Amino acid sequence: MTSYRGPRARRVVLLGLSGMLAAATVGAGAAGARAADGDRGGRAAGVPGLAWRSCERPGGPAGQECADLPVPLDHRDPDGPRTTLAVSRVRSDRPAERRGTLMVIPGGPGGSGVGRLTQQADALRKQLGGRYDLVAFDPRGVGGSTRAGCGLDAADRHLVTLRSWPSADGGIGENVTRSRRIADACARNGGPLVRSMSTANEVRDMDLLRRALGERKLSAWGVSYGTYVAAVYAQTYPQRTDRFVLDSSGDPDPARVERGWLANMAQGADDRFPDFAAWAADPARERAGLRLAARAADVRPLVLRVAAELDRAPRASDVDGTPLTGDRLRQALQTALYGDEVGFARVAGLIKAAQDPAATPQLPSDVAGPLPDPDAAVTVATLCNDVSWPRDVDGYRRAVAADRAAHPLTAGMPANITPCAFWHDRPADPPVRITDRGPAGILMIQNLRDPATPYAGARKMRAALGARARLVTVGSGGHGVYLGHGNACGDRAVTGYLKDGRWPGGDVDCTG
């Protein structure tokens, strides 16, 4: 799933599993794109140039530049209507050491590449010693790129409604009605830009940017959903792929894609929750009033009990018109599992307040209000444009019942129906099958206890890539690994590969 800064400047995890998602291919359009790609150094003929301008900002990297890249709405019609992507670059500060361009690929769907580059460029510069120009772009509909919306009602743009949390009794009738309403609105109001939002087109856009930069090959660091974008690029354009890092990957099964990633989040929450339980039972929490139980084993039943009580009797919160419900508590917990102690403290405080009749629960921003309409549109559209989802409502009803029983922390949400079940447009491209065919050079890094892209799914990506890849396993919890968790072993493996080309002889164990 990815994130944006909400009105309270707190992190908000979007529908896109990033945390995390990853999706489909370049099918028939890929061959055309390759055939047209005749550049042999320098910017390719017919590819628009990039007019760079300074866009330094407080707290951002020195020398950051921005540009706009026009791309075809439909790459099969390269001379047809176009949309514009926001592009950003931080040049190597050691030109003599430069070996190429590193593309920073965000999570989501819905993550801003420009925003991620702004946040990470200084850390990357420090690690990589000037080996790369650092480049990123905002995918279609995101951030500074051309925006489009579905005209969704505000009530349908809350995270707890974009994500289909079943009703307190496990029913999905309200989810079915809302999913149909969102799909209809996107068909009515979204236009060609919303219909074009897909992983296939993000990959094509990425290669067009490569050509505009005049690069023969790209290196890349993809995170969460960005790992699938990177994997699809490497599968589609193997001759254009240099050193690729996939940070927090999901199962690339082409029959399921985003639907599979969403379903896997139930297991991911179970994998990660013990970290929160241990934190919340630690006597060190007592001083801040955040200790939830004397034993870690007691935290899970407490959370489930408080959520069930809120199902029956929601509590007024600090946000007018937005009560704390059981599903808002469950969503706040699921979001907190992505990160660190800051998120843990926030959700522990919410649980404490929910138990105190005199308290007013302070809603975290991810559950406090609606997303902007364009942000909601891009997350939904990419999920639904990448692969066909089942349309059998009874099948979802059965899946939710089974998932609620197996994974009560997520209450059936990961298996529930989405607007994709009623999407009006079929995918324009078949999903890519990730295989072991192609050059080696893909380094994966993965936390053992990832709530969004669980380790079991990453192992399937590793198996699909075969000898092309190596997997660095880090014994941590949370989502996103490189430069994010302070694991020296994992960071050293990634930096050594990107900077100096040190390719491990086998998979790397950083769990000690």
N, C-alpha and C positions, 0 to 999 in steps of 0.2 A: 504494500500500500504505500501510497505516497503521502505527502503532507503539504499543507499550506499554513500560512500564518493567519489565524483567525483574529477577530476583533480584539481579543485580549492578548494578542501576540503569543499565544500558546500553540503548540503543535497540534494539528488536526489531521488525523489519518483518514484518507479518502477511501472510497469504495474500492479502488484499485488495490490489490491485495498487498501493497507495500509498506506499504508496502509493497505489493510484490508483483505483479503479473507478468505474463509473457505470452506471445501468441503466434500469429500465422504467417503465411509465406508470401512469396512473390510470384508464385505460379506462372501463368502465361506472360504476365508483364515482365518477369525477371529476364526471360530470354530477350525480349525487346530491349530492355534496359542494357543488358550486356552487349547486344549487337550494336547499340548506339554508342557504347563507351569505347571509343577508339583512341583516347588520349594516351600519349607516350611521354608524359612529363609536361609540367606546366598545366594551366587551366585548359580544359577540354573545349573544343570548338562548339559553339552553340549553348554553352553553359554560362549563365549570367555571372558577372563578377561581383565581388563583395566590396562595398564602399564602407570601409571601417571608420568609426568615429569613437572618440573617447567616451567611456561611460563609467568611469571610476565613481565609486560611492563610498560614503563613510563606512569604515569597517570592512570594506572589500579589498581585493588585491590591487596593488599598484599596477598601473598600465593596462587595466581591463579595457577592452574595445568591444563595440557592438556593431552589428550590421543587420541588414534585412536580406533574406534570400527568397525570391519568388520561385515557387514550385508548381507543377501542374496539379490541379485538383484530381485529374485522372491521368496517371502516367502513361496509359495507353493512348491518350490524346495529348501529346506533349505540346501541341500548338493551341490547345484549347484554354478554357478559363484557368486562372491561377489563384493560388493563395500564398500568403507571405509568412515565412518563419523568422522568428527572432533568433539571431546567432550571436554568440559571444566568444571572445578569444583572450587568453592571457599568454603572451609570447614568452618563449624561453628567455630567461635572464642570463643565460650562458650560451650565446650563439655557437661558439666553437664546439660545445658538447651536444648540440641538438642532433637528434636522429630522426625526428618526424613529428607527427601530430597524435596526441592522445585525446580521443573522444570521451567525454564524461556523459554517460547515459543514465538518466534518472529513472526512478521507479514510477509506480502508478498502477494503471494508466492515469495520467493527469499531472505527473510531476514535471516541474520546470527544470530543464537542463541548465538554463542560464542562472537560475537561483542556486542550483547545486554547485555549479562552477564558482559562483561568487563566494559560497561558503567554504569550499574545499581547496581553492586554488593555492592559497598560501601553504597549507599543509602538504599538498602535492609537490609544490616547488621545492620545499624543504627536503622531502623524501627523494625526489627524482633527479636532483642535481642538474636541472636545465636540459634534460634529455628531450623534452617535448614542448611544443606549443600545446597549450591546453585549450580545447574547443568544446562547446556544447551548443545545443539549440533547444528551443521550446517546441515540442511537437505540435502538430495541428490542433488548433483550438485552445492552446495552453499559454498562459502568461502573456508575453509580448507578441506572440504570433496572432494571426487573424482569429478572432473569437466568433463563436456561434453558440446559441443556446437552443433549448427545446421548449422554452416558455412554460416551465414546470411551476406548479403552485408551490408556494413557500413550504407548506406542510409536507410536500413530497421531496423536498431537498434537504431534510435533516438526515444525518448519517444513520439514525435508527430507523428511518423509513426507506432510504436508498438501499440499505442493507435490510433484507427481509427477515426481521425478527418475528417469529410466530407469536400469536396471542398467548396469554397466560395458560390457557388450557391446551396449547399446542396446535390450535386451529390455524389454517392459512388462508381463510376466506378473504380477510382484509388485504393480505399480501397479494392475492390473485387480482383483486379489483385495482389496487394501486399499480401493480406491474403492468396491467393492461392500459391503464390511464397514462402512465409514463411512456410506454411504447407508442401509443396513439399520438401523444403530444410531440414526440421526437419526429414521427413521420410527418406530422402536419406542419411543424415549425422549424425543424432542424435544417432542412435544405441540403444541398449537395456537400457542404463542408462536413456536417455531422455524418452523412453517409460515407464520407471518405476517411473517417478516423479509424485507422486499423494499424496493426503491427506491420502488415505488408507495406503499407504506404510510409510508415515511419522508417522502415528499412530502405525503401527506395529514396526517400528524402535524405537519409543519411548518406547514401552513396552519391547523390547529386551534390551534397555539401562537400564530400571528399573531392569531387571533380572541380568544384568551384575553388577549393583551396589549392588545387594543383598537386595533390598528393597521389602517388601511385598506390600506397597502402595506408591503412589506418591501424593504430593501436586503440584499445578501448578499455574503459573500466565501467561495466554495467552493474547496477545495483538493483536488486529486487526484480520488478517487472523488466527493468533494463537488462537483466541477464538474458532474458528470452530474446529481446531485441538484438542483443549482441550475438547470441547463438544463431538466430535466423540469418543475420548478416553474414556470419562466418560460413554458414551452410550455403547461402545463395551466392556470395562473392568470395569464395575461398582464395582466389588469386589477389584479392584486395585486403586480406586480413594479415596483420602483423602480430603483435603481442596483445592478446585479449585476456581480461580478467573478468570472471563471472562471480559476483559477490552476492550470495544469498539467492540460490536458484530454486526453481520449482520443477515439478515433473513435466517433461515436454511432450507427454502423450498427445499426439495430434488430434485424436478423437474427442478430447475433453478440453484441453487448453485451460482458459480461465475458469471454466466450470470445475475442473479438477483442482485447481489451486484454491478456489473458494472452499470446496469440500474438505481439502486437507487442513484448513485452518482449525477445524475442530480438534484434530490430533495435535496440531501445533500449540494450541492453548493448553492442552493437557501436559505436553512436554515442558512448557515454560512455567506453568503455575507453581510448581514446587519451589522455584526461586523466590517468587513473591511470598509464598507461605512461610518460608524460612526467615525472610526479611521481616514480615509482619509479626512473627512470634519472638523475634529477638528482644531480649530485655532492654537493649539499647534504644528501642522505640518508645519505651515507657516515658522518658523525659519529655518527648514531644507530644505525648498523648496519642500515639499512632499504633501502639501495640494492640493487635486484634485478638490474640489468644496466647495462652501460656505455652502451647505446643503447636508446632507447625502442622501436625495432623488435624488440629481443630479448626484451622483457618478455612479450608474448603467448605466444610458443612456450614460454617458461619456465613460465608459469602452466599451460598445457595439459599440459606434460610432468609437472609436479609432481602435478597432479590425477590424471593417468593412473597414476602410481606409487602414489598413495594408493588408487586403485581396486583395485590388485593387492595392496597391503599396507597396510591402515589402520594408523595410529599411535595408541598410547595417549595420552590427553590428560590435562589437569588435572581433568577431570570423570570420576569413576568410572563405568564402564559405558558411556561415550559416546566412542567413538574418533573421531579425525579421519579422515574418509573423503574420497574425491574429491568426493563430492556436498556434504559439509559445507564443503569449501573453496570449491567453486563457489558455494554459497549465500552464504557469508560475503563473497565477492567481489561478488556481485550486490547484496547489501545495502549494501556499502561504496560502491558507485557512486552510491547515492542522495544521499550527503552530501558531506562535505568532507575535509580532511586528517586529521582524527581517525580517520575510518573507513579512509582509505587507509593510515595508519600501522598500524592494527590488523591489517588483512589482509596487509600486507607483512610484519609480524612473524610472522604465522601461516605464510606461505610460507617465510620464513627458517627457522623452527623445524622445518617439515616436511622441510627439507633437511639438518638437523643431527641425526645419530643420537643425540647426547647430550642434546638438548633435549626438554623436555616442552611440546608445543603448548598455548597458553592459548586455549581456545575463546571466541570472542565470544558474548554471551548469546543472540543470535538463533539460534545452532546448538547451544547447550549443553544445552538441556533442553526438556521439553514445555510447551506453552501450557496455561493453565487450560482446563478443558473448556468453560465458557461462551464464552470467546474463540474457541476453535476452532469451536464450533457456529455463532456468528454470522457468521464469515467464510465458512464453507462454505454456510450456508443462504441467504444473500443471493445468492451466485453462482448457486445452483441454482434459487431461487424466481423469479428475474427473467426467465429465458428458457430455452426448451428446448434442451438440448445434444444433439448426435448420440449415438447409442447403438451405432454400429458399431465394434466393437473393432478390426477389421482396418483401418478407416479411420484410427484413431488410430495404429496401428502404422506405417502408411505415412507419415503426417504426421511422426511422430517421426524416422523414418529420414531424411527429406528435411531436416528442421529441424536435425538433428545435423550434417549435411554442410554446410549453409549457415551455421550459427551455432554453432561448436563451444564457444564460451564458455558457452552455456547448455545445451548437450548434449541438446537435444530436449525439455527440461522444459516450455517454454511451449506446445508443441503436443500435450502428452500428455493422457491420459485423466484425469478427475477424478471425484469422487463424483457429479457432476451427470449423468453418463452413466447412472447407475443410480437416480437420484432417484425416489422413489415418487410424489410429487405433481407434477402439471402446474402451470405458472404460473397464478396466479389472474387475472393481468392481462396484456394484450398489451403489448409494449414500445412506448414512445412514439417516434414519429418526430420528431426535432428539425428544424424548418423555419424559413424566413425570414418566416413569417407571425406578426405580432405587433409590438409597439412596439420601437423601438431602445432601447438602454440596457444592452447586455451587453458588457463590456470583458474580453477575454481577455489573459492574459499567459503567456508560454511560454519556457522555456529551449530553445536549439537542440539541446542534447545531454542529453536527459532519458532516464534508463534505464528508467523505468516507463511514462511516457506520451510516447513519442517524438514529435518535431516533426511527422512526417508524419501521425500520427493527429490531432494538434491542428489541422492544416490542414484536415482533413476536418470537424471540428467548426466551424471558421471558415466553410467553404464551405456547410455546412448552414444556418447562421444567417444568411448573406447580409448584407443591409444592416442587420440588427438589431445587428450586432457590429462591433467593431474588435479587431485583434490586435496586441499589443505583443510583439515578438520580442527576446529578450535573448540575447546571445552568450555564454552560460555553460553549464556542465554541472551536473547534479544535478537533484533533484526538489523542486519548490516554489520559487517565485520571490519574491513580494512580501515584503519585510522579512526575507528569508532569505539573500540572496546579496550584499547591499551594492551592488547595481547602481542608481546614483542615477537614471539615465534611466528605468528600469522603475518604480522606486518612485515617482518623481515623477509619472509618467503615471497610476498607480493612485490615489495620494493626491489628485492634482488632480481626478480624476473623482469619487471618493467624497466628498471634502470640499467642492469648489467647483463640481462639475458640469461640469468642462471635458471636453467630448466631442471626441475627435480627429476631424479632417476625413477621415482615412483611417487605414490601419494604420500603426503606429509602429515604426521600426527602432532598436533599442537595442543593436545588435551591434558598434558602433564601440568 
